[in-house]
Amino acid sequence: MEKKDPDLCKVENTLHILIGKWKPLIIMHLMFGGTKRFSDLQRALAGITTKTLTTQLRELEEQEIILRVVYPVVPPRVEYSITEYGMTLQPVLHLMHEWGNAHLERQLNKEQSTFNNNQ
């Protein structure tokens, strides 16, 4: 039986938290935008379905990345916020943001170069 590389296991563990198109965006909205209601998040994440947002929020809550608070009022009010533990993802998300910017710039330069060569 082949042993897993411990460093790869750590990356896999991190990906388990962040996997999915929406989780990093949900985390960033709560991290930098403060406490939000479900409808606020749904508006901010154009294109996300109600089911997907519900699932992603539930998973992040189970992983203690976010906190869900239900207020005993009618109609029900539920708010989501980032936990202290969730804030530890800030450097990871910052690096993802920086890499994404560099990648986008690279792609744009590549497209511009192709365009210029075809003229």
PyMOL commands that set and color helices and strands:
alter all, ss='L'
color gray80, all
select helices_A, chain A and resi 6-18+23-33+38-44+50-62+84-87+90-117
alter helices_A, ss='H'
color red, helices_A
select strands_A, chain A and resi 36-37+66-71+77-82
alter strands_A, ss='S'
color yellow, strands_A
deselect
rebuild
show_as cartoon
